[in-house]
Amino acid sequence: MKNINKILALGLLATFFLSSCGGDGGDKTTSEEVKVVETKEIDPMQDKGIGPITSVDISGKIDDALASEGSILFETKCTACHKMDKRKIGPAMTGVTKRRTPEWIMNMIMNPDEMVKENQLAKQLLMEYMSPMANQSLTESETRAILEFFRQNDI
C-alpha cells in the first residue's frame, strides 16, 4: 500500500510541475485547479475479475471427486509458485475462497495476463509479489476443479 501512495504522490507532483510550466501564454492551470485522483477501495468479495467467467455457483456441498481432480492439477500446475499454507513466489492459497470471489479466482487462473493489466486487485498482487502469474492454459473445467480443491481446504 505504501508503494501505491508513493506512486500517486509522484504522479500528482509531476502533474503539478508540468501544469505550472511556462509556455506560449495559453491557458495555465493553477494549483487550485489540480485535481487529486482518488483511488477507491475495491471490495474483493464483489470483484469478479476480467475474463470468460462471469458466474460460478458454489452454493452446493463440496464435490469431493472434483476437489480430488483439482488437488492433482494444483500439484502438477501450481506448486512451483504456490503452496497452500505459506507464501512462495505467489501467495498462499489457504483461505483464498474467503478473500476472493469464485469468478475472480477462476479468471485469474485462466486469464492472468489480462487480469494483471486491467484488474486492480491483480495489479496489487503483482506489485506485492513482483512476479506475474503464469498462464498454464487450463480449461474452464480444470480451473473449476482447482476452485473446488480450494473450497475443500477453506472450510
C-alpha positions as CSV (number, residue, x, y, z in Angstrom):
1,M,0.0,0.0,0.0
2,K,2.9,2.3,0.7
3,N,4.2,1.8,-2.9
4,I,0.8,2.9,-4.3
5,N,0.8,6.0,-2.2
6,K,4.3,6.9,-3.3
7,I,3.4,6.4,-7.0
8,L,0.2,8.5,-6.6
9,A,2.2,11.2,-4.8
10,L,4.9,11.3,-7.5
11,G,2.2,11.4,-10.2
12,L,0.5,14.3,-8.5
13,L,3.8,16.1,-8.1
14,A,4.7,15.6,-11.7
15,T,1.2,16.9,-12.8
16,F,1.7,20.0,-10.7
17,F,5.1,20.8,-12.1
18,L,4.1,20.1,-15.7
19,S,0.9,22.2,-15.3
20,S,2.8,25.1,-13.9
21,C,5.5,25.3,-16.6
22,G,5.6,28.3,-18.8
23,G,4.5,28.1,-22.4
24,D,3.1,30.1,-25.2
25,G,0.9,32.2,-22.9
26,G,-2.1,29.9,-23.4
27,D,-4.2,28.5,-20.6
28,K,-2.3,27.7,-17.4
29,T,-3.5,25.5,-14.6
30,T,-3.4,27.0,-11.2
31,S,-2.6,24.9,-8.1
32,E,-6.2,25.2,-7.1
33,E,-7.3,23.5,-10.3
34,V,-5.1,20.5,-9.9
35,K,-7.4,17.7,-9.0
36,V,-6.5,14.9,-6.7
37,V,-7.3,11.5,-8.2
38,E,-8.9,9.3,-5.6
39,T,-8.2,5.6,-5.5
40,K,-11.4,3.9,-4.5
41,E,-11.1,0.7,-2.4
42,I,-12.3,-2.4,-4.1
43,D,-14.3,-4.9,-2.2
44,P,-12.6,-8.2,-3.2
45,M,-15.7,-10.1,-2.5
46,Q,-17.6,-8.2,-5.2
47,D,-14.9,-8.2,-7.9
48,K,-15.4,-10.9,-10.5
49,G,-12.2,-10.1,-12.4
50,I,-11.7,-9.9,-16.1
51,G,-12.1,-12.9,-18.3
52,P,-14.6,-15.6,-19.5
53,I,-16.0,-16.5,-16.1
54,T,-19.0,-14.2,-15.1
55,S,-20.9,-16.5,-12.8
56,V,-20.0,-19.6,-10.7
57,D,-22.5,-21.4,-8.4
58,I,-20.7,-22.8,-5.4
59,S,-23.8,-22.9,-3.2
60,G,-23.9,-26.7,-3.0
61,K,-21.9,-29.0,-1.0
62,I,-18.3,-29.7,-2.0
63,D,-17.8,-32.2,-4.8
64,D,-15.1,-34.5,-3.4
65,A,-14.3,-36.1,-6.7
66,L,-13.9,-32.7,-8.4
67,A,-11.8,-31.5,-5.5
68,S,-9.6,-34.5,-5.8
69,E,-9.1,-33.7,-9.5
70,G,-8.3,-30.2,-8.5
71,S,-5.7,-31.4,-6.0
72,I,-3.8,-33.3,-8.7
73,L,-4.0,-30.3,-11.0
74,F,-2.8,-27.9,-8.3
75,E,0.1,-30.2,-7.5
76,T,1.2,-30.5,-11.2
77,K,0.5,-27.0,-12.4
78,C,0.6,-24.6,-9.4
79,T,3.1,-25.7,-6.8
80,A,6.1,-24.3,-8.5
81,C,4.8,-20.9,-7.4
82,H,2.1,-21.6,-4.7
83,K,1.9,-23.5,-1.5
84,M,-1.4,-23.9,0.3
85,D,-0.2,-22.8,3.7
86,K,2.7,-20.3,3.1
87,R,3.9,-17.6,0.7
88,K,6.2,-18.7,-2.0
89,I,6.7,-16.9,-5.4
90,G,2.9,-16.3,-5.1
91,P,0.5,-16.0,-2.2
92,A,-0.6,-18.9,0.0
93,M,-3.8,-20.4,-1.3
94,T,-5.4,-21.4,2.0
95,G,-8.3,-19.1,2.6
96,V,-8.4,-17.8,-1.0
97,T,-12.1,-18.5,-1.3
98,K,-12.7,-16.3,1.7
99,R,-10.6,-13.5,0.2
100,R,-11.8,-13.5,-3.5
101,T,-14.9,-14.4,-5.4
102,P,-15.0,-17.7,-7.3
103,E,-15.2,-15.9,-10.6
104,W,-12.1,-13.8,-9.7
105,I,-10.2,-16.9,-8.8
106,M,-11.1,-18.7,-12.0
107,N,-10.4,-15.7,-14.2
108,M,-7.0,-15.2,-12.5
109,I,-6.1,-18.8,-13.3
110,M,-7.5,-18.8,-16.8
111,N,-6.7,-15.2,-17.8
112,P,-3.7,-13.9,-15.8
113,D,-2.2,-11.7,-18.4
114,E,-5.3,-9.6,-18.9
115,M,-6.1,-9.7,-15.2
116,V,-2.7,-8.0,-14.2
117,K,-3.2,-5.4,-16.9
118,E,-6.8,-4.5,-16.1
119,N,-7.9,-5.7,-12.6
120,Q,-6.9,-3.6,-9.7
121,L,-6.6,-6.5,-7.2
122,A,-4.4,-8.5,-9.6
123,K,-2.2,-5.4,-10.1
124,Q,-1.8,-5.1,-6.4
125,L,-0.7,-8.8,-6.2
126,L,1.8,-8.2,-9.0
127,M,3.2,-5.2,-7.1
128,E,3.4,-7.2,-3.9
129,Y,4.9,-10.4,-5.3
130,M,6.9,-8.8,-8.2
131,S,6.2,-11.9,-10.3
132,P,3.3,-12.3,-12.8
133,M,1.1,-15.3,-12.6
134,A,2.0,-17.8,-15.3
135,N,-0.7,-18.8,-17.8
136,Q,-1.0,-22.6,-17.5
137,S,-3.6,-22.7,-20.4
138,L,-6.1,-24.6,-18.2
139,T,-9.6,-25.2,-19.4
140,E,-12.7,-24.0,-17.6
141,S,-13.4,-27.4,-16.2
142,E,-9.8,-27.8,-14.9
143,T,-10.0,-24.4,-13.3
144,R,-13.3,-25.2,-11.7
145,A,-11.7,-28.4,-10.2
146,I,-8.9,-26.3,-8.7
147,L,-11.5,-23.9,-7.3
148,E,-13.3,-26.9,-5.7
149,F,-10.0,-28.1,-4.2
150,F,-9.5,-24.6,-2.7
151,R,-13.1,-24.7,-1.3
152,Q,-12.4,-28.1,0.3
153,N,-9.3,-26.7,2.0
154,D,-11.0,-23.4,3.2
155,I,-13.6,-25.0,5.4
